Amino acid sequence: MAGTTHTVTNQPPPLAAYDMYATDRALVDAVGRHLPPDGRDDAHAELSELGRSAGSAQVREWAVQADENPPRLRTHDRYGNRVDEVDFHPAWHRLLGKGVGAGLAGVRSRPGGEVRRAAGLLVWAQADGGTCGPLSTTHAAVPALRAEPSLAAEWEAPLTSALYERELRPVASKGGALLGTALTEKQGGSDLRAITTVAQPLAETDAYVLTGHKWFCSAPMSDGFLVLARAAEGLTCFLVPRVLADGSRNRFLLQRLKSTLGSRSGATAEVEFDGTWARRVGAEGRGVRTVMDVVAATRLDSVLGSAGLMRQAVAQAVHHCAHREAFGGKLADKPLMRSVLADLALESEAATALGMRLAAALDDGGEQERALLRIAVPAARYWVTKRCPPVVVEAAECLGGNGYVEESGMPRLVRESPLGSVGAGAGNVQALDVLRVLRREPAALDAYLREVGRARGADHRLDAAIKDLLTELADHYGAEARARRLAERFALVLQGALLVRFAPPEVADAFCASRLGGDAGATFGGLPHTLDLEAIVERARAV
């Protein structure tokens, strides 16, 4: 006869079945300020619907199922014929269908479309990171295809559709399609000049045959891929379809799936091209220029994805501490824990504010906003993705031992947290890109200084940080060795300026004191005790 050993008490209720959008005050505020008044109500309603879906028990269950059942590569069928397919758990297809249906893969044409999509991606990244890859690359690739109007006419409609069709068929017969990328190779990585894949022209207009390999191929079950290869005039961008117009399979030889740190539900593959048919995208020799817009868009998505992970981690930590009691009171009311939670909340809100500001610049599309993006995107990509892992790890620690148990969901966030800092170039690449823009495009620095200058005079620590940044820029000695430091300062000053202008005073005050004024410890939880930390934590609370 089984006996009763104890009663379960003092365990926080799960943070589930809630609206991930409407409960994120920083995100709701950002959407409101960056959208025209006549579009705000519709956007809030649309994003709230997505937020409820992302926060539902059903989507959470799908995310767990997809994570626990990773994809499998099938290179051949039972008869020995090559099939080169990746099998995903049905839950992954359901999640991807939700993301596509929410418009996260498409290019928005209505006013404020980029802001709406950015907010949606930030929300969806909290539910499942594994499907964000194909959503991001598809969204990023569409503008590049417009370099070839005939390609755009064939591919743009299915790529921007809200319909997810998983079967591999000729794109002309599909209502919805996805694109991946296959750019880097074993010997070069981010150094695209080292690419050895060769493209030979065919008699057919703009058609080529590719021979070579790619070390990282994202979303390997997509309908097509943007690929860099060497043509007669140099590196050129190509579109490689998985299925040809006659219904036959293209020569797209998947070698293996990578076993990577990060989400277990998605897939990254190694692929070889051996007589692989491709269409040219843009002029020969202009491949790097063609794909740079794709890279810039995926960099911004890395910022948004990292901001989403931070938001979910902080929401879980605050929720746990608001319900868990220890040493005579709620954890969230303990001064030291309150300082930790507030510090984490500051990082999360600053990342959200920065990512949404850059999305608004994309919507604007003006010359000054484009110049701002050229320097702000790599700086933001560098800094926000670097801050994501320590934020998520610290948030998991706030749950104590519970945060290290898979069922809490926190280990999955921890595994995913470094991923944003690797795709589309690691930290050094981003920092050096900031330096390159500074040297070649003075208009970008002018746009940046005008942006942060809008907050001048509102906080003396921000004013001092802007002055220090200008002093550092005047020193050209050893600039490359200081590139990371410069990228960090660019991001922090821009975050501070945005929070001073738009965030509640207690948030802006704490950020400027700790991030710009130096009044903080080397780890989270070292904020000055005189700040209004309780209000900061309450603002970050989900329910």
C-alpha positions as CSV (number, residue, x, y, z in Angstrom):
1,M,0.0,0.0,0.0
2,A,1.5,3.3,-1.1
3,G,1.8,6.0,1.5
4,T,1.6,9.8,1.2
5,T,5.0,11.3,1.8
6,H,4.3,15.0,1.3
7,T,2.1,17.7,-0.1
8,V,3.4,19.8,-3.0
9,T,3.5,23.5,-1.9
10,N,5.4,26.6,-2.8
11,Q,5.8,25.7,-6.4
12,P,4.9,28.6,-8.8
13,P,2.2,27.9,-11.3
14,P,3.4,27.4,-14.9
15,L,3.6,30.6,-17.0
16,A,1.3,29.3,-19.7
17,A,-1.9,30.1,-21.6
18,Y,-1.1,33.8,-21.8
19,D,-0.7,36.5,-24.4
20,M,3.1,36.9,-25.1
21,Y,2.5,40.2,-26.9
22,A,0.0,42.1,-24.8
23,T,1.8,41.3,-21.6
24,D,5.1,42.6,-23.0
25,R,4.8,46.3,-22.1
26,A,8.1,47.3,-23.8
27,L,7.1,45.7,-27.1
28,V,3.6,47.0,-27.0
29,D,5.0,50.5,-26.4
30,A,7.5,50.1,-29.3
31,V,4.8,49.0,-31.7
32,G,2.6,51.9,-30.7
33,R,5.3,54.6,-31.3
34,H,6.6,53.2,-34.6
35,L,3.2,52.7,-36.3
36,P,0.9,55.4,-37.8
37,P,-2.1,56.0,-35.6
38,D,-4.6,54.6,-38.1
39,G,-2.8,51.2,-38.1
40,R,-2.2,50.7,-34.4
41,D,-5.4,49.1,-33.3
42,D,-5.3,46.6,-36.1
43,A,-1.7,45.8,-35.4
44,H,-2.2,45.3,-31.7
45,A,-5.1,43.0,-32.4
46,E,-3.2,41.0,-34.9
47,L,-0.1,40.7,-32.7
48,S,-2.2,39.8,-29.7
49,E,-3.7,36.9,-31.6
50,L,-0.2,35.7,-32.4
51,G,0.8,36.3,-28.8
52,R,-2.1,34.1,-27.5
53,S,-1.1,31.4,-29.9
54,A,2.6,31.5,-29.0
55,G,1.7,31.4,-25.3
56,S,-0.8,28.6,-25.6
57,A,-0.4,25.2,-24.0
58,Q,-0.8,23.6,-27.5
59,V,2.1,25.5,-29.0
60,R,4.2,24.9,-26.0
61,E,3.5,21.1,-26.3
62,W,4.4,21.2,-30.0
63,A,7.7,23.0,-29.2
64,V,8.6,20.3,-26.7
65,Q,7.7,17.5,-29.1
66,A,9.8,19.1,-31.9
67,D,12.7,19.6,-29.6
68,E,12.6,16.0,-28.3
69,N,12.3,14.5,-31.8
70,P,15.1,16.1,-33.9
71,P,15.1,15.9,-37.7
72,R,16.5,12.9,-39.5
73,L,18.3,12.8,-42.9
74,R,17.3,10.2,-45.5
75,T,19.8,10.2,-48.4
76,H,18.4,7.2,-50.2
77,D,15.2,5.3,-50.6
78,R,14.8,1.6,-50.0
79,Y,15.9,0.9,-53.6
80,G,19.1,2.9,-53.4
81,N,17.8,6.0,-55.3
82,R,19.0,9.3,-53.8
83,V,16.1,11.3,-52.2
84,D,18.1,13.8,-50.0
85,E,15.2,14.5,-47.7
86,V,15.0,15.6,-44.1
87,D,12.2,14.2,-42.0
88,F,10.8,16.5,-39.3
89,H,8.4,15.7,-36.5
90,P,4.8,16.7,-37.3
91,A,4.9,19.2,-34.5
92,W,7.7,21.1,-36.3
93,H,5.6,21.4,-39.4
94,R,2.7,22.7,-37.3
95,L,4.9,25.3,-35.7
96,L,6.3,26.4,-39.1
97,G,2.8,26.6,-40.5
98,K,1.8,28.9,-37.7
99,G,4.8,31.2,-38.3
100,V,4.2,31.3,-42.1
101,G,0.5,31.9,-41.5
102,A,1.3,34.8,-39.3
103,G,3.2,36.5,-42.1
104,L,6.6,36.1,-40.6
105,A,8.2,34.8,-43.8
106,G,6.7,37.4,-46.1
107,V,7.5,40.9,-47.0
108,R,4.9,43.3,-45.7
109,S,3.6,45.8,-48.2
110,R,1.2,47.8,-45.9
111,P,2.4,50.7,-43.9
112,G,4.4,49.6,-40.8
113,G,4.8,46.2,-42.3
114,E,8.4,45.7,-41.0
115,V,7.5,46.8,-37.5
116,R,4.5,44.4,-37.4
117,R,6.7,41.5,-38.7
118,A,9.5,42.4,-36.3
119,A,7.2,42.3,-33.3
120,G,5.7,39.1,-34.5
121,L,9.1,37.4,-34.9
122,L,10.1,38.6,-31.4
123,V,7.0,37.0,-30.0
124,W,7.4,33.8,-32.0
125,A,11.0,33.3,-31.1
126,Q,9.8,32.9,-27.5
127,A,7.6,29.9,-28.5
128,D,10.0,28.1,-30.8
129,G,13.4,29.1,-32.1
130,G,13.8,26.2,-34.5
131,T,11.3,27.5,-37.1
132,C,12.7,31.1,-37.0
133,G,15.6,30.1,-39.4
134,P,13.5,29.4,-42.5
135,L,11.1,32.2,-41.7
136,S,14.1,34.6,-41.6
137,T,15.9,33.5,-44.7
138,T,12.7,33.5,-46.8
139,H,11.8,37.0,-45.7
140,A,15.4,38.2,-46.3
141,A,15.8,36.6,-49.7
142,V,12.8,38.2,-51.5
143,P,14.4,41.6,-52.1
144,A,17.5,39.9,-53.6
145,L,15.4,38.0,-56.1
146,R,14.0,41.3,-57.4
147,A,17.4,41.8,-59.0
148,E,16.1,39.4,-61.7
149,P,12.5,40.3,-62.5
150,S,11.8,37.0,-64.2
151,L,12.8,35.1,-61.0
152,A,10.8,37.5,-58.8
153,A,7.7,36.9,-61.0
154,E,8.0,33.2,-60.5
155,W,9.0,33.0,-56.8
156,E,7.8,36.2,-55.0
157,A,4.1,35.3,-54.7
158,P,4.7,31.8,-53.1
159,L,7.5,33.1,-50.9
160,T,5.4,35.9,-49.5
161,S,2.3,33.7,-49.1
162,A,0.7,32.9,-45.7
163,L,0.3,29.3,-46.9
164,Y,2.8,26.6,-45.8
165,E,3.1,23.7,-48.1
166,R,5.7,21.2,-47.0
167,E,5.8,18.9,-50.1
168,L,8.6,19.4,-52.6
169,R,7.2,20.3,-56.0
170,P,8.0,22.7,-58.8
171,V,7.5,26.2,-57.3
172,A,5.0,27.1,-60.1
173,S,2.6,24.5,-58.6
174,K,2.9,25.7,-55.0
175,G,0.8,28.3,-53.2
176,G,3.5,28.7,-50.6
177,A,7.3,28.3,-50.6
178,L,10.4,28.8,-48.5
179,L,14.0,29.7,-49.2
180,G,17.2,28.8,-47.5
181,T,20.8,29.8,-47.9
182,A,24.0,27.9,-48.7
183,L,26.9,30.4,-48.8
184,T,29.9,29.4,-46.7
185,E,32.4,26.6,-47.4
186,K,34.8,24.5,-45.3
187,Q,37.9,26.4,-46.1
188,G,36.6,29.9,-45.8
189,G,33.7,30.4,-43.4
190,S,32.8,34.1,-43.4
191,D,35.6,34.8,-45.8
192,L,33.5,34.5,-48.9
193,R,36.5,35.3,-51.1
194,A,37.7,31.7,-50.4
195,I,34.7,30.1,-52.1
196,T,35.6,27.4,-54.6
197,T,32.2,26.3,-55.9
198,V,32.2,26.8,-59.7
199,A,29.3,27.9,-62.0
200,Q,29.4,27.0,-65.7
201,P,26.9,28.7,-68.0
202,L,24.4,26.7,-70.0
203,A,22.8,27.6,-73.3
204,E,19.6,28.4,-71.5
205,T,19.4,32.1,-70.6
206,D,20.7,32.9,-67.1
207,A,21.1,29.2,-66.3
208,Y,24.2,27.6,-65.0
209,V,25.4,24.2,-63.6
210,L,27.2,24.2,-60.2
211,T,30.0,22.0,-58.9
212,G,31.2,22.3,-55.4
213,H,30.1,22.1,-51.8
214,K,28.7,24.2,-48.9
215,W,29.6,23.6,-45.3
216,F,26.5,25.2,-43.8
217,C,23.1,24.9,-45.6
218,S,20.2,26.4,-43.7
219,A,16.7,25.0,-43.8
220,P,17.6,22.1,-46.1
221,M,14.0,21.1,-46.9
222,S,13.3,24.5,-48.4
223,D,12.0,24.9,-52.0
224,G,15.1,26.8,-53.1
225,F,18.4,28.2,-51.9
226,L,20.5,31.3,-52.5
227,V,24.0,30.1,-53.3
228,L,27.3,31.9,-54.0
229,A,29.6,30.4,-56.7
230,R,32.4,31.5,-59.0
231,A,31.4,32.4,-62.5
232,A,33.6,33.9,-65.3
233,E,33.3,37.4,-63.8
234,G,33.7,36.4,-60.2
235,L,31.5,35.5,-57.3
236,T,27.9,35.4,-58.3
237,C,24.6,34.7,-56.6
238,F,22.4,31.9,-57.8
239,L,19.0,30.4,-57.0
240,V,19.1,26.6,-56.7
241,P,15.6,25.0,-56.8
242,R,15.1,21.6,-55.1
243,V,12.7,20.5,-57.8
244,L,13.0,21.5,-61.4
245,A,10.2,22.7,-63.6
246,D,9.6,19.2,-65.1
247,G,9.1,17.7,-61.6
248,S,12.5,16.0,-61.4
249,R,14.8,16.5,-58.4
250,N,17.8,18.8,-58.8
251,R,21.2,17.5,-57.9
252,F,21.2,18.7,-54.3
253,L,23.3,16.1,-52.4
254,L,22.8,16.3,-48.6
255,Q,25.9,14.8,-46.9
256,R,24.9,15.0,-43.3
257,L,23.0,17.1,-40.7
258,K,25.0,19.1,-38.3
259,S,24.8,18.2,-34.6
260,T,24.9,21.8,-33.3
261,L,24.5,23.8,-30.2
262,G,21.1,25.4,-30.3
263,S,17.6,24.4,-31.1
264,R,17.2,20.6,-31.7
265,S,14.1,21.0,-33.8
266,G,15.7,22.7,-36.8
267,A,18.2,21.4,-39.3
268,T,21.5,22.6,-40.8
269,A,23.1,20.5,-43.4
270,E,26.3,20.0,-45.5
271,V,25.5,19.8,-49.2
272,E,27.4,19.0,-52.4
273,F,26.6,20.3,-55.9
274,D,27.5,17.9,-58.8
275,G,25.9,19.1,-62.0
276,T,23.3,21.2,-60.0
277,W,21.1,23.4,-62.1
278,A,20.9,27.1,-61.0
279,R,19.6,30.5,-62.1
280,R,21.7,33.6,-61.8
281,V,20.5,36.3,-59.4
282,G,21.9,39.7,-60.4
283,A,24.9,40.3,-62.6
284,E,28.0,38.0,-62.7
285,G,30.7,39.2,-60.3
286,R,28.1,41.0,-58.1
287,G,27.3,38.1,-55.9
288,V,28.5,39.5,-52.6
289,R,26.7,42.8,-53.2
290,T,23.5,40.8,-54.0
291,V,23.6,38.7,-50.8
292,M,24.6,41.6,-48.5
293,D,21.0,42.8,-48.3
294,V,20.0,39.3,-47.4
295,V,22.7,39.2,-44.7
296,A,21.6,42.5,-43.3
297,A,18.0,41.3,-43.0
298,T,19.1,38.1,-41.3
299,R,21.3,40.1,-38.9
300,L,18.3,42.2,-37.8
301,D,16.3,39.0,-37.3
302,S,19.2,37.7,-35.1
303,V,18.7,40.8,-33.0
304,L,15.0,40.3,-32.8
305,G,15.3,36.5,-32.1
306,S,17.8,37.2,-29.3
307,A,15.5,39.9,-27.9
308,G,12.7,37.4,-27.9
309,L,14.8,34.8,-26.0
310,M,15.8,37.4,-23.4
311,R,12.2,38.5,-23.0
312,Q,10.9,34.9,-22.4
313,A,13.8,34.1,-20.0
314,V,13.1,37.3,-18.0
315,A,9.4,36.7,-18.0
316,Q,9.9,33.2,-16.6
317,A,12.3,34.4,-14.0
318,V,10.1,37.2,-12.8
319,H,7.1,34.9,-12.7
320,H,8.9,32.3,-10.7
321,C,10.2,34.8,-8.2
322,A,6.9,36.5,-7.8
323,H,5.3,33.2,-6.7
324,R,8.1,31.4,-4.9
325,E,8.6,32.1,-1.2
326,A,11.9,31.7,0.7
327,F,13.2,33.0,4.0
328,G,10.0,34.5,5.0
329,G,8.7,36.2,1.8
330,K,8.4,36.3,-1.9
331,L,11.7,35.9,-3.8
332,A,10.9,39.0,-5.9
333,D,10.6,41.1,-2.8
334,K,14.1,40.2,-1.6
335,P,16.4,43.2,-2.3
336,L,19.2,41.2,-3.9
337,M,16.9,39.1,-6.1
338,R,15.0,42.3,-7.1
339,S,18.3,43.8,-8.2
340,V,19.0,40.7,-10.3
341,L,15.6,40.7,-11.9
342,A,15.7,44.4,-12.6
343,D,19.1,44.2,-14.2
344,L,17.9,41.4,-16.5
345,A,14.7,43.4,-17.3
346,L,16.8,46.4,-18.4
347,E,18.8,44.2,-20.8
348,S,15.7,42.8,-22.3
349,E,13.9,46.1,-22.7
350,A,16.9,47.7,-24.3
351,A,17.2,44.9,-26.8
352,T,13.6,45.2,-27.7
353,A,13.7,49.0,-28.1
354,L,16.8,48.8,-30.4
355,G,15.4,46.0,-32.6
356,M,12.1,47.7,-33.1
357,R,13.8,51.0,-33.9
358,L,15.8,49.4,-36.7
359,A,12.6,47.7,-38.0
360,A,11.0,51.1,-38.2
361,A,14.0,52.4,-40.1
362,L,13.3,49.7,-42.7
363,D,9.7,50.8,-43.0
364,D,10.7,54.4,-43.5
365,G,13.2,53.6,-46.2
366,G,14.5,57.2,-46.5
367,E,18.1,58.0,-47.2
368,Q,19.0,58.9,-43.6
369,E,17.3,55.8,-42.2
370,R,19.1,53.6,-44.7
371,A,22.4,55.2,-43.6
372,L,21.5,54.6,-39.9
373,L,20.8,51.0,-40.6
374,R,24.2,50.4,-42.3
375,I,26.0,51.1,-39.0
376,A,23.4,50.4,-36.4
377,V,22.5,46.8,-37.7
378,P,26.0,45.3,-37.3
379,A,26.5,47.1,-34.0
380,A,23.1,45.9,-32.7
381,R,23.8,42.4,-34.0
382,Y,27.1,42.3,-32.3
383,W,25.9,43.6,-28.9
384,V,22.4,42.2,-28.4
385,T,23.4,38.6,-29.5
386,K,26.4,38.8,-27.1
387,R,24.2,39.8,-24.2
388,C,21.6,37.1,-24.8
389,P,23.5,34.1,-23.4
390,P,24.4,35.6,-20.0
391,V,20.9,37.0,-19.6
392,V,19.3,33.6,-20.3
393,V,21.7,31.7,-18.0
394,E,21.2,34.2,-15.2
395,A,17.4,34.0,-15.6
396,A,17.6,30.2,-15.4
397,E,19.5,30.5,-12.2
398,C,16.7,32.6,-10.7
399,L,14.6,29.4,-10.8
400,G,17.2,27.6,-8.8
401,G,17.5,23.9,-9.5
402,N,14.1,24.0,-11.3
403,G,15.7,26.2,-14.0
404,Y,18.1,23.3,-14.9
405,V,15.3,20.8,-15.4
406,E,14.2,20.3,-19.1
407,E,10.5,20.5,-18.2
408,S,11.0,24.1,-17.1
409,G,11.8,25.1,-20.7
410,M,14.8,27.1,-19.5
411,P,17.5,24.7,-20.8
412,R,16.0,25.0,-24.3
413,L,16.4,28.8,-24.1
414,V,19.9,28.4,-22.8
415,R,20.9,26.1,-25.7
416,E,19.3,28.5,-28.2
417,S,20.8,31.7,-26.7
418,P,24.3,31.7,-28.4
419,L,22.9,30.9,-31.9
420,G,22.2,34.5,-32.9
421,S,25.8,35.5,-32.6
422,V,27.0,33.0,-35.2
423,G,24.8,33.2,-38.2
424,A,25.6,35.8,-40.9
425,G,29.0,36.3,-39.3
426,A,30.4,36.0,-35.8
427,G,31.2,38.8,-33.4
428,N,34.5,39.9,-35.0
429,V,32.8,40.1,-38.4
430,Q,30.1,42.4,-37.0
431,A,32.6,44.6,-35.2
432,L,34.8,44.9,-38.3
433,D,31.8,45.8,-40.4
434,V,31.0,48.7,-38.1
435,L,34.6,49.8,-38.6
436,R,34.3,49.4,-42.4
437,V,31.2,51.5,-42.5
438,L,32.9,54.2,-40.4
439,R,35.8,54.4,-42.9
440,R,33.8,54.3,-46.1
441,E,30.4,55.9,-45.4
442,P,30.5,59.1,-43.4
443,A,26.7,59.5,-44.0
444,A,26.1,56.5,-41.7
445,L,27.9,58.2,-38.7
446,D,26.1,61.4,-39.4
447,A,22.7,59.6,-39.3
448,Y,23.7,57.8,-36.1
449,L,24.8,61.0,-34.4
450,R,21.5,62.7,-35.4
451,E,19.6,59.8,-34.0
452,V,21.3,59.8,-30.6
453,G,21.4,63.6,-30.6
454,R,17.7,63.7,-30.3
455,A,18.1,62.6,-26.6
456,R,20.9,65.0,-25.8
457,G,20.4,67.1,-22.6
458,A,17.9,64.6,-21.1
459,D,20.5,62.6,-19.1
460,H,24.0,63.7,-18.2
461,R,25.3,60.2,-18.3
462,L,24.1,59.7,-21.9
463,D,25.6,63.1,-22.8
464,A,28.9,62.0,-21.4
465,A,28.7,58.6,-23.2
466,I,28.1,60.4,-26.5
467,K,31.1,62.7,-25.9
468,D,33.3,59.7,-25.0
469,L,32.3,57.9,-28.1
470,L,33.2,60.9,-30.3
471,T,36.6,61.0,-28.5
472,E,37.2,57.4,-29.2
473,L,36.3,57.8,-32.8
474,A,38.9,60.6,-33.1
475,D,41.6,58.1,-32.1
476,H,42.5,56.2,-35.3
477,Y,45.4,54.3,-33.7
478,G,44.8,50.6,-33.3
479,A,41.2,50.9,-34.6
480,E,40.9,47.3,-35.7
481,A,42.0,46.0,-32.3
482,R,39.3,48.2,-30.7
483,A,36.5,47.3,-33.1
484,R,34.6,45.3,-30.6
485,R,34.8,48.1,-28.0
486,L,33.5,50.5,-30.6
487,A,30.6,48.3,-31.7
488,E,29.6,47.8,-28.1
489,R,29.7,51.6,-27.4
490,F,27.7,52.3,-30.5
491,A,25.0,49.9,-29.4
492,L,24.9,51.0,-25.8
493,V,24.7,54.7,-26.6
494,L,21.9,54.1,-29.1
495,Q,20.0,51.9,-26.6
496,G,20.4,54.6,-23.9
497,A,19.1,57.3,-26.3
498,L,16.0,55.3,-27.1
499,L,15.3,54.5,-23.5
500,V,15.8,58.1,-22.4
501,R,13.3,59.2,-25.0
502,F,10.7,56.5,-24.8
503,A,11.0,54.3,-21.7
504,P,9.5,55.0,-18.2
505,P,11.9,57.3,-16.2
506,E,12.9,54.5,-13.8
507,V,14.0,52.3,-16.7
508,A,16.0,55.0,-18.5
509,D,17.6,56.1,-15.2
510,A,18.7,52.6,-14.3
511,F,20.1,51.9,-17.8
512,C,22.1,55.1,-17.9
513,A,23.4,54.6,-14.4
514,S,24.5,51.0,-15.0
515,R,25.4,50.8,-18.7
516,L,26.6,54.3,-19.4
517,G,27.6,55.6,-16.0
518,G,29.5,52.6,-14.9
519,D,27.5,52.2,-11.6
520,A,27.0,48.4,-11.7
521,G,28.8,45.2,-11.1
522,A,30.4,42.8,-13.5
523,T,27.5,40.4,-13.1
524,F,23.8,40.9,-13.0
525,G,22.4,42.2,-9.7
526,G,24.8,45.0,-9.0
527,L,22.5,47.9,-9.6
528,P,22.5,50.9,-7.2
529,H,19.9,50.2,-4.5
530,T,18.6,53.8,-4.7
531,L,17.0,53.1,-8.1
532,D,13.3,52.2,-8.5
533,L,14.0,48.5,-9.0
534,E,10.5,47.4,-7.9
535,A,8.9,49.4,-10.8
536,I,11.3,47.9,-13.3
537,V,10.6,44.3,-12.2
538,E,6.8,44.9,-12.2
539,R,7.0,46.3,-15.8
540,A,8.7,43.1,-16.9
541,R,6.1,40.8,-15.3
542,A,4.0,38.8,-17.8
543,V,1.0,38.0,-15.6
